[in-house]
C-alpha cells in the first residue's frame, strides 16, 4: 500500500508540474503576442522645424523652405516667419 500511495503522489506532482509549465508557456506566449503589436504601431512621421540663416548667421525672414521625400518625391513648402524659423506640420 505504501508503494501505491507514493506512486500516486509522484504522479500527482508530475501532473502539477506539467500544469504549471503549461501555464507559464501560455503566459509567455500571451505577453509576446500582446507586446509585439506595440512595435508595429510606431509612426513614421515628424514635424521638422529650424531657423533659416544666411552665410553671416543672420536669420532670413519669409524664406521659402521645401521639404522633399526622397522615397516618394512628395514636396511640402512653407515660409519662415519674421524670426527666420519654420515648422512643417504633420
KELUM-402615 format. One record per residue: residue number from 1; residue in one letter; z, y, x of N, C-alpha, C, O in turn. Coordinates in steps of 0.05 Angstrom, whole numbers, plus 5000, padded with zeros to 4 digits. Example, Ala and Ser with C-alpha at 12.3 -4.5 7.8 and 13.67 -1.06 7.14 Angstrom:
<pts>
 pos code  n.w  n.v  n.u ca.w ca.v ca.u  c.w  c.v  c.u  o.w  o.v  o.u
   1    A 5156 4886 5264 5156 4910 5246 5156 4934 5264 5169 4934 5285
   2    S 5142 4955 5257 5143 4979 5273 5157 5001 5258 5161 5023 5268
</pts>
This chain:
<pts>
 pos code  n.w  n.v  n.u ca.w ca.v ca.u  c.w  c.v  c.u  o.w  o.v  o.u
   1    X 5000 4976 5016 5000 5000 5000 5000 5025 5017 4988 5045 5010
   2    X 5013 5025 5040 5014 5048 5058 4986 5055 5067 4979 5078 5069
   3    X 4970 5035 5074 4943 5039 5084 4926 5053 5063 4910 5071 5069
   4    X 4929 5044 5038 4913 5055 5017 4920 5084 5012 4903 5102 5008
   5    X 4946 5090 5012 4955 5117 5008 4946 5136 5031 4938 5158 5026
   6    X 4948 5126 5055 4939 5141 5078 4909 5146 5077 4899 5168 5083
   7    X 4894 5125 5070 4865 5128 5068 4857 5148 5047 4838 5163 5050
   8    X 4872 5148 5025 4866 5167 5003 4872 5196 5013 4857 5214 5006
   9    X 4893 5199 5028 4900 5226 5038 4878 5236 5058 4870 5259 5057
  10    X 4869 5218 5075 4848 5225 5094 4823 5232 5079 4809 5252 5086
  11    X 4816 5216 5059 4792 5222 5043 4794 5249 5029 4775 5264 5027
  12    X 4818 5254 5018 4822 5280 5004 4820 5303 5024 4809 5324 5017
  13    X 4831 5300 5048 4829 5321 5068 4801 5326 5076 4792 5349 5080
  14    X 4785 5304 5079 4757 5308 5087 4742 5322 5065 4726 5340 5070
  15    X 4747 5315 5039 4734 5328 5017 4741 5358 5016 4724 5375 5011
  16    X 4767 5364 5020 4776 5392 5020 4762 5407 5043 4754 5430 5039
  17    X 4761 5395 5066 4747 5408 5089 4718 5413 5083 4707 5434 5090
  18    X 4705 5394 5070 4677 5398 5063 4674 5421 5043 4655 5437 5044
  19    X 4692 5422 5024 4691 5444 5004 4695 5471 5017 4681 5490 5010
  20    X 4714 5473 5035 4720 5498 5049 4695 5506 5066 4687 5529 5066
  21    X 4684 5487 5080 4660 5492 5096 4637 5502 5079 4623 5521 5086
  22    X 4633 5489 5056 4611 5497 5038 4616 5525 5027 4597 5541 5023
  23    X 4641 5531 5021 4648 5558 5011 4642 5579 5032 4632 5600 5025
  24    X 4649 5573 5057 4643 5592 5078 4613 5596 5081 4604 5619 5086
  25    X 4598 5575 5079 4569 5577 5081 4558 5595 5059 4540 5612 5064
  26    X 4567 5591 5035 4558 5608 5012 4566 5637 5017 4550 5655 5011
  27    X 4590 5642 5027 4598 5670 5032 4581 5683 5053 4573 5706 5050
  28    X 4576 5669 5075 4560 5680 5097 4531 5685 5088 4519 5706 5093
  29    X 4520 5666 5073 4492 5669 5063 4491 5692 5044 4471 5708 5045
  30    X 4510 5695 5026 4511 5718 5008 4512 5744 5022 4499 5763 5015
  31    X 4529 5746 5043 4531 5770 5058 4505 5777 5072 4497 5800 5072
  32    X 4492 5757 5083 4466 5762 5096 4446 5772 5077 4431 5792 5082
  33    X 4444 5760 5053 4425 5768 5033 4431 5796 5022 4412 5812 5018
  34    X 4456 5802 5018 4463 5829 5007 4459 5851 5028 4450 5873 5020
  35    X 4465 5846 5053 4463 5867 5073 4435 5870 5084 4429 5891 5096
  36    X 4418 5850 5081 4391 5852 5092 4375 5873 5076 4356 5885 5088
  37    X 4381 5877 5051 4367 5897 5036 4372 5926 5046 4355 5943 5042
  38    X 4394 5930 5058 4400 5957 5068 4382 5965 5090 4375 5988 5093
  39    X 4374 5946 5107 4355 5952 5128 4328 5960 5118 4314 5976 5130
  40    X 4320 5949 5096 4294 5955 5084 4294 5981 5068 4273 5991 5062
  41    X 4317 5991 5062 4319 6015 5046 4318 6041 5062 4321 6063 5051
  42    X 4314 6039 5088 4313 6063 5105 4288 6079 5098 4266 6068 5094
  43    X 4291 6105 5097 4268 6123 5092 4255 6132 5118 4268 6135 5138
  44    X 4229 6136 5116 4215 6146 5140 4205 6175 5135 4182 6181 5139
  45    X 4223 6192 5126 4216 6220 5121 4234 6238 5137 4256 6229 5146
  46    X 4226 6262 5141 4241 6281 5156 4235 6309 5146 4216 6313 5132
  47    X 4252 6328 5153 4247 6356 5147 4249 6372 5173 4269 6384 5180
  48    X 4226 6373 5188 4227 6386 5214 4231 6416 5211 4220 6429 5192
  49    X 4246 6428 5229 4249 6457 5230 4253 6466 5259 4263 6450 5275
  50    X 4246 6490 5265 4249 6501 5292 4242 6531 5290 4240 6542 5269
  51    X 4239 6543 5313 4231 6571 5315 4206 6573 5331 4202 6559 5351
  52    X 4188 6591 5323 4163 6596 5337 4168 6618 5357 4178 6640 5349
  53    X 4162 6613 5382 4166 6634 5403 4141 6637 5420 4126 6618 5423
  54    X 4137 6661 5430 4114 6665 5448 4122 6659 5477 4144 6649 5482
  55    X 4104 6664 5495 4109 6657 5523 4132 6672 5536 4144 6663 5556
  56    X 4139 6695 5525 4161 6711 5536 4188 6702 5523 4209 6711 5532
  57    X 4187 6685 5503 4211 6676 5489 4218 6691 5464 4238 6685 5451
  58    X 4202 6711 5457 4207 6726 5433 4198 6710 5408 4178 6695 5410
  59    X 4212 6713 5386 4204 6699 5362 4179 6711 5350 4173 6734 5354
  60    X 4163 6693 5336 4138 6702 5324 4141 6700 5294 4140 6677 5283
  61    X 4144 6722 5280 4146 6721 5251 4119 6717 5238 4098 6725 5249
  62    X 4119 6704 5215 4094 6699 5199 4073 6683 5214 4049 6686 5209
  63    X 4082 6665 5232 4063 6648 5246 4056 6624 5229 4074 6613 5215
  64    X 4031 6616 5229 4022 6592 5214 4030 6568 5230 4023 6565 5254
  65    X 4044 6549 5218 4053 6524 5231 4041 6501 5216 4043 6499 5192
  66    X 4027 6483 5231 4014 6460 5219 4028 6434 5229 4032 6431 5252
  67    X 4035 6417 5210 4047 6391 5216 4026 6370 5208 4019 6368 5184
  68    X 4017 6354 5227 3996 6334 5222 4007 6306 5228 4019 6301 5249
  69    X 4003 6288 5209 4010 6260 5213 3988 6246 5228 3965 6246 5219
  70    X 3994 6234 5251 3974 6220 5267 3965 6195 5252 3941 6188 5254
  71    X 3983 6182 5238 3977 6157 5225 3958 6161 5201 3940 6145 5196
  72    X 3963 6182 5185 3947 6186 5160 3929 6210 5161 3913 6214 5143
  73    X 3931 6227 5181 3915 6252 5184 3921 6272 5162 3905 6290 5157
  74    X 3943 6269 5148 3952 6288 5128 3964 6312 5141 3980 6309 5160
  75    X 3957 6336 5132 3967 6361 5144 3984 6376 5123 3978 6377 5100
  76    X 4006 6387 5133 4023 6405 5117 4025 6432 5132 4027 6432 5157
  77    X 4023 6454 5118 4024 6480 5131 4047 6496 5119 4054 6494 5095
  78    X 4058 6513 5136 4079 6532 5127 4077 6556 5145 4062 6556 5165
  79    X 4093 6577 5139 4094 6601 5156 4122 6605 5165 4141 6599 5150
  80    X 4125 6616 5189 4152 6622 5198 4162 6648 5184 4146 6665 5176
  81    X 4188 6650 5181 4199 6673 5168 4202 6697 5188 4192 6695 5210
  82    X 4216 6717 5180 4220 6741 5197 4235 6735 5222 4233 6750 5242
  83    X 4250 6714 5223 4265 6706 5247 4249 6686 5264 4259 6677 5285
  84    X 4225 6680 5255 4209 6661 5270 4214 6632 5265 4202 6614 5277
  85    X 4233 6626 5246 4239 6598 5240 4223 6588 5217 4213 6603 5200
  86    X 4219 6562 5216 4204 6549 5195 4218 6523 5187 4234 6513 5202
  87    X 4211 6513 5163 4222 6488 5154 4201 6474 5137 4190 6487 5118
  88    X 4195 6449 5143 4178 6433 5126 4196 6417 5108 4212 6400 5117
  89    X 4193 6421 5081 4209 6405 5062 4195 6379 5058 4171 6375 5063
  90    X 4212 6360 5050 4201 6333 5045 4182 6333 5022 4171 6312 5015
</pts>
